[in-house]
């Protein structure tokens, strides 16, 4: 099987078509009487993937490019406002498709996960913050990795060591990471049901006797560095190289998938654009796994 953006897009289109055939309830709602969308949902998801992978951050410029270079594949393309509205309505479908692709990989059953959160900046000027529709959800927070304050959200990611997203959440910048992780597992109880002895590698912020007890009761073994004043913890020799894994996954989102240039100005818009990028990474890993590539998280074959 060819490893390029066209083959990935075709594979995703075929998979989305099969999923919608068996689960028509996943299709975004539209009235029974009236105009039917001229761009099918499977085409919409494929178009969203093809936008995110090469780094087209501006939707208007992307649609102009698609009309010039992809007209044979997509005979009809909506205006930017219609495209954006369709993407926001398709968020539940994209979320389900992410899990569907992830479970269809050989690394879904890995017994070691890494967890971290990364900033998703939404504004820089004070005037933008004051009039933003994200006010009340987005917050001022601090990014220790870059030693800077920012206004926006945090993307919390649980991934396998090969970079496959397992669970994710988008919260305010000041949200407690432990509470968010617990909420992610509570919202998806089946995630841990068949995984006895799952190992989770985290940083020093995931601490607390009650927190670790709750993870232990759920069958999760937490490995993290010791905090100041704590005795040495098991597995400390492996933290440094394995912690670098989650940092490189975050860098993939920001460096290759332009997470920090999402351009969302409303809660629905930000959610759709973040899901678009998680779908792109998941689909690339899924396709690399199917084609037997040695590095599953490599996007090089798809970003041009």
C-alpha positions as CSV (number, residue, x, y, z in Angstrom):
1,X,0.0,0.0,0.0
2,X,1.3,3.4,-1.0
3,X,2.4,5.8,1.8
4,X,1.3,9.3,0.8
5,X,-1.4,11.8,1.6
6,X,-3.7,10.6,-1.2
7,X,-3.6,7.0,-0.1
8,X,-4.2,8.0,3.6
9,X,-7.1,10.2,2.5
10,X,-8.6,7.4,0.5
11,X,-8.2,4.9,3.3
12,X,-9.8,7.3,5.8
13,X,-12.7,8.0,3.3
14,X,-13.4,4.3,2.9
15,X,-13.3,3.7,6.7
16,X,-15.6,6.6,7.4
17,X,-18.0,5.4,4.8
18,X,-18.1,1.9,6.4
19,X,-18.5,3.4,9.9
20,X,-21.4,5.6,8.8
21,X,-23.1,2.7,7.0
22,X,-23.1,0.7,10.2
23,X,-23.7,3.7,12.5
24,X,-25.9,6.2,10.7
25,X,-26.7,7.8,14.0
26,X,-23.1,9.3,14.0
27,X,-23.9,11.5,11.0
28,X,-24.5,15.1,12.0
29,X,-28.2,15.9,12.2
30,X,-30.0,17.5,9.3
31,X,-33.7,18.1,8.7
32,X,-35.7,15.4,6.9
33,X,-37.2,18.1,4.6
34,X,-35.1,20.6,2.9
35,X,-31.8,20.9,1.2
36,X,-29.4,18.0,1.7
37,X,-25.7,18.7,2.1
38,X,-23.9,18.6,-1.2
39,X,-20.6,17.6,0.5
40,X,-21.1,14.2,2.1
41,X,-19.9,13.6,5.7
42,X,-17.1,11.2,4.6
43,X,-15.8,13.8,2.2
44,X,-15.9,16.5,4.9
45,X,-13.8,14.4,7.3
46,X,-11.4,13.5,4.5
47,X,-11.1,17.2,3.5
48,X,-10.5,18.1,7.2
49,X,-7.6,15.6,7.4
50,X,-6.1,16.8,4.2
51,X,-6.2,20.4,5.5
52,X,-4.5,19.5,8.8
53,X,-1.7,17.3,7.6
54,X,0.2,19.7,5.3
55,X,-0.4,22.6,7.7
56,X,-3.1,24.7,6.0
57,X,-4.2,26.8,9.0
58,X,-6.4,29.3,7.2
59,X,-9.7,27.8,6.0
60,X,-10.3,30.3,3.3
61,X,-6.9,29.8,1.7
62,X,-7.3,26.0,2.1
63,X,-10.6,26.0,0.2
64,X,-9.1,28.1,-2.5
65,X,-6.3,25.6,-2.8
66,X,-8.7,22.7,-2.8
67,X,-10.8,24.2,-5.6
68,X,-7.7,24.6,-7.7
69,X,-6.0,21.3,-7.0
70,X,-8.6,18.9,-5.6
71,X,-11.7,19.7,-7.8
72,X,-11.7,16.2,-9.3
73,X,-11.8,14.6,-5.8
74,X,-14.2,17.1,-4.3
75,X,-16.5,18.5,-7.1
76,X,-18.4,20.7,-4.7
77,X,-16.8,22.7,-1.9
78,X,-18.7,25.1,0.4
79,X,-17.7,28.6,1.3
80,X,-15.6,29.1,4.4
81,X,-18.5,29.8,6.7
82,X,-20.4,26.7,5.6
83,X,-17.2,24.5,5.8
84,X,-16.6,25.8,9.4
85,X,-20.2,25.2,10.4
86,X,-20.1,21.6,9.0
87,X,-16.9,20.9,10.8
88,X,-18.3,22.1,14.2
89,X,-21.4,19.9,13.7
90,X,-19.2,16.9,12.8
91,X,-17.2,17.0,16.1
92,X,-19.0,14.0,17.6
93,X,-18.4,12.0,14.4
94,X,-14.7,13.0,14.4
95,X,-14.3,12.0,18.0
96,X,-15.8,8.6,17.4
97,X,-13.7,8.1,14.3
98,X,-10.5,8.9,16.3
99,X,-11.3,6.0,18.7
100,X,-12.4,3.7,15.9
101,X,-9.0,4.2,14.1
102,X,-7.0,3.9,17.4
103,X,-8.6,0.6,18.3
104,X,-7.8,-0.7,14.8
105,X,-4.0,-0.5,15.4
106,X,-1.6,-3.0,16.9
107,X,-0.4,-0.5,19.6
108,X,-3.9,0.1,21.1
109,X,-3.3,-2.8,23.6
110,X,0.1,-1.4,24.8
111,X,0.3,-1.6,28.6
112,X,2.3,1.6,29.0
113,X,0.8,5.1,28.6
114,X,2.2,8.6,29.1
115,X,0.1,11.6,30.3
116,X,0.8,15.3,30.0
117,X,-0.9,18.6,29.2
118,X,0.2,21.2,26.7
119,X,-1.0,24.9,26.3
120,X,-3.4,25.8,23.5
121,X,-3.0,29.6,23.3
122,X,-6.1,31.4,22.2
123,X,-5.2,35.1,22.4
124,X,-2.3,37.5,23.1
125,X,-3.6,41.0,23.3
126,X,-5.6,42.2,26.3
127,X,-8.3,43.6,23.9
128,X,-8.8,40.3,22.3
129,X,-9.1,38.6,25.6
130,X,-11.7,41.1,26.8
131,X,-14.0,40.5,23.8
132,X,-13.3,36.8,23.1
133,X,-16.2,34.3,23.0
134,X,-13.9,32.0,24.8
135,X,-14.0,34.1,28.0
136,X,-15.1,32.0,30.9
137,X,-13.5,28.8,29.5
138,X,-10.1,30.1,28.5
139,X,-7.9,31.3,31.3
140,X,-4.5,32.8,32.1
141,X,-2.0,30.0,32.8
142,X,1.7,29.3,33.1
143,X,3.7,27.1,30.8
144,X,6.7,25.8,32.8
145,X,8.3,24.2,29.7
146,X,8.7,27.6,28.0
147,X,8.7,29.8,31.2
148,X,5.8,32.0,30.0
149,X,2.3,32.9,30.8
150,X,-0.5,32.5,28.2
151,X,-4.2,32.9,27.8
152,X,-6.1,29.9,26.5
153,X,-6.7,26.3,27.2
154,X,-4.8,23.1,27.9
155,X,-4.9,19.9,25.9
156,X,-4.6,16.9,28.2
157,X,-3.3,13.8,26.4
158,X,-3.0,10.1,27.3
159,X,-0.9,8.4,24.6
160,X,0.9,5.1,24.0
161,X,4.7,5.2,23.8
162,X,4.3,5.2,20.0
163,X,2.3,8.4,20.2
164,X,-1.2,7.0,19.6
165,X,-3.8,9.2,21.4
166,X,-5.8,7.1,23.8
167,X,-7.8,9.7,25.7
168,X,-7.8,13.5,25.6
169,X,-9.6,16.5,27.1
170,X,-9.6,20.2,26.5
171,X,-9.9,22.4,29.7
172,X,-9.2,25.9,31.0
173,X,-5.5,26.7,31.5
174,X,-5.8,26.5,35.3
175,X,-7.7,23.2,35.5
176,X,-6.1,20.7,37.9
177,X,-4.4,17.9,35.9
178,X,-5.3,15.2,38.4
179,X,-8.9,16.1,38.4
180,X,-9.0,16.2,34.6
181,X,-7.3,12.8,34.3
182,X,-9.8,11.3,36.8
183,X,-12.7,12.8,34.8
184,X,-11.3,11.3,31.6
185,X,-11.4,7.8,33.0
186,X,-14.8,8.4,34.6
187,X,-16.3,9.5,31.3
188,X,-14.9,6.5,29.5
189,X,-15.2,3.6,32.0
190,X,-14.6,0.9,29.4
191,X,-11.1,2.3,28.7
192,X,-9.6,0.6,31.8
193,X,-12.1,-2.2,32.1
194,X,-10.1,-4.7,30.1
195,X,-6.6,-3.4,31.1
196,X,-5.4,-4.9,34.4
197,X,-2.0,-3.7,35.3
198,X,-1.9,-0.7,33.0
199,X,1.2,1.5,33.6
200,X,0.8,5.3,33.4
201,X,3.9,7.6,33.3
202,X,3.4,11.1,34.5
203,X,5.3,14.1,35.8
204,X,5.5,15.5,39.4
205,X,2.1,17.3,39.1
206,X,0.2,14.0,39.2
207,X,0.6,13.4,42.9
208,X,-1.5,12.8,46.0
209,X,-2.4,9.9,48.2
210,X,-6.1,9.9,47.4
211,X,-5.4,10.4,43.7
212,X,-2.9,7.5,43.5
213,X,-5.3,5.3,45.5
214,X,-8.1,5.9,43.0
215,X,-5.8,5.0,40.1
216,X,-4.7,1.9,41.9
217,X,-8.3,0.9,42.5
218,X,-8.9,1.3,38.7
219,X,-6.0,-1.0,38.0
220,X,-3.5,1.7,36.9
221,X,0.0,1.8,38.2
222,X,1.3,5.4,38.4
223,X,5.0,6.0,37.8
224,X,6.3,9.5,38.4
225,X,9.4,11.2,39.7
226,X,9.6,11.9,43.5
227,X,8.6,15.3,44.6
228,X,10.8,17.3,47.0
229,X,10.8,15.7,50.4
230,X,9.5,12.4,49.1
231,X,11.5,9.1,49.3
232,X,12.8,7.7,45.9
233,X,10.1,6.1,43.8
234,X,10.3,2.9,41.8
235,X,11.3,3.2,38.1
236,X,13.0,6.6,38.5
237,X,15.8,5.5,36.1
238,X,13.3,5.3,33.2
239,X,11.5,8.6,33.7
240,X,13.9,10.9,31.8
241,X,13.9,9.0,28.4
242,X,10.2,8.1,28.6
243,X,9.1,11.5,29.7
244,X,10.7,12.8,26.5
245,X,8.2,10.7,24.5
246,X,5.2,12.9,25.5
247,X,7.2,16.0,24.9
248,X,7.9,14.9,21.4
249,X,4.3,14.0,20.8
250,X,3.3,17.5,21.9
251,X,5.9,18.9,19.6
252,X,4.4,16.9,16.7
253,X,1.0,18.6,17.4
254,X,2.6,22.1,17.6
255,X,5.5,21.8,15.1
256,X,3.9,19.7,12.3
257,X,0.1,20.0,12.9
258,X,0.2,23.7,13.9
259,X,-1.9,23.3,17.1
260,X,-1.0,26.7,18.4
261,X,-2.2,28.3,15.1
262,X,-5.7,26.7,15.3
263,X,-7.5,30.0,14.6
264,X,-10.6,29.1,16.7
265,X,-12.5,32.0,18.1
266,X,-15.5,30.2,19.7
267,X,-15.6,27.1,21.9
268,X,-17.1,25.0,19.1
269,X,-14.5,26.3,16.6
270,X,-11.6,25.5,18.9
271,X,-12.9,22.0,19.7
272,X,-13.4,21.2,16.0
273,X,-9.8,22.4,15.1
274,X,-8.2,20.4,18.0
275,X,-10.2,17.3,17.0
276,X,-9.0,17.8,13.4
277,X,-5.4,17.6,14.5
278,X,-5.9,14.6,16.8
279,X,-7.6,12.9,13.9
280,X,-4.7,13.7,11.7
281,X,-2.1,12.2,14.1
282,X,-4.3,9.1,14.8
283,X,-5.0,8.5,11.1
284,X,-1.3,8.7,10.3
285,X,-0.3,6.2,13.0
286,X,-3.2,3.9,11.9
287,X,-2.1,4.1,8.2
288,X,1.6,3.6,9.1
289,X,0.7,0.6,11.2
290,X,-1.4,-0.9,8.3
291,X,1.5,-0.3,5.8
292,X,4.2,-1.7,8.1
293,X,6.2,1.4,8.6
294,X,9.0,1.3,11.2
295,X,8.1,4.6,12.8
296,X,4.4,4.9,13.5
297,X,4.4,8.6,14.4
298,X,6.2,9.8,11.3
299,X,4.1,12.4,9.3
300,X,6.8,13.0,6.7
301,X,5.1,11.1,3.9
302,X,1.9,13.0,4.4
303,X,2.9,16.7,5.1
304,X,3.4,17.8,1.5
